Amino acid sequence: MPPAGGGRRGPILEIFVDADACPVKPEIERVATRHGLAAHIVSNGGIMPSPNPLLRSVFVAAGADAADDWIAENIGEGDIAITADIPLAARCLKKGAIVLSPAGRPFTEQSIGMALGMRDLNRHLREATGKQTFNAGFTKQDRSQFLNALENAIQAIKKRSGGAVNPA
């Protein structure tokens, strides 16, 4: 499969999913199918590939940032990244992508600095205290918010490109 990103011609919207701990893969598949968009489901393995031809399973070598590196190298301007990984979100934003968390919160140029700072602060607190920091559980409201955010992102990209988003 040829890589997405960089050398593409015309407005092609693709979705890139940091899939190893992503709780919204079924929702991504539904939205991608409804819009006829390719979605790259990137993981280190252990995820069952979908028979849906629009979902492209990408298995990368084991390693801390292998999936992140693949996404960052292949994502392009006008694509959408789905990730909870804040450094990956920053890398995708630099490439001109829209980035959403699985809970539907957008990462933006304006918010990414604070997100990176909070990530570092939480890491420091874990190291200093030896205690785990708290992550809220994933709720039905998060899932609903994600679906709305993904739909809004696709519509915004279509509007910006005059509706000329080429399907997969």
Disulfide bonds with the S-S distance in Angstrom:
none
